């Protein structure tokens, strides 16, 4: 009896799959053979990329990071909660506590990177050229050299950046890290000089506390003046009681802002001058450059071979 058509078809399919498998193995073998034959060219390309990556890595200046670990002041947070509880009755006597519903630490975090805080509290306390025009820092002499925008010998600007450009430069070196698991906040400054990074971080911590103290003192003083005037002008006992509660809370806030230097943040880990660079990772740059050169060499060899075969 002859074989069935189904068995014949199945046999042909199996043979086709074996041919495809053998063809794939042959293609892989040809590819690796070609790579091995052109190994000197691939090695040459790789070596070129190694030298280029080394030159690039060495051309980069060291960046140093100074960091500080902060914790929101408990007393300030408690008082903020007390004021939130009084906000509903404050409206009855015309006092607006809406702006005091946000925790002081959360507000301070947002202020740190704001343009207004930068202009009013940070920029006046630093040298602008150290932010926008630093070229190199000499570790031996602890001396900074500047680029062509600033003439350090004459101490004049040849091309002075605007305040907005300065703020953009600040945001590139300022790092703020919030923890989802705790209330701790870590702030850092990256700079070519570790001494400037440390000093600027001290400026930030001091002035964020001082700015929040100043703002809250003015607001509390304004609220107390209004409440005292309202207390004198009303004869209703319940309203007087409400006003007295609000007045007491505002007096507590004013005294706290006046007496507490660590008004918003307590420093858990102080800024320090870094002894080791934070970046660049020169070893990683060279490794990446080596791998890139190796891959480009292989791709070039395979692509050229493919084009040559198609022309034939």
Order of alpha helices (4+ residues) and beta strands (2+ residues): alpha-alpha-beta-alpha-alpha-alpha-beta-beta-beta-beta-alpha-beta-beta-alpha-alpha-beta-alpha
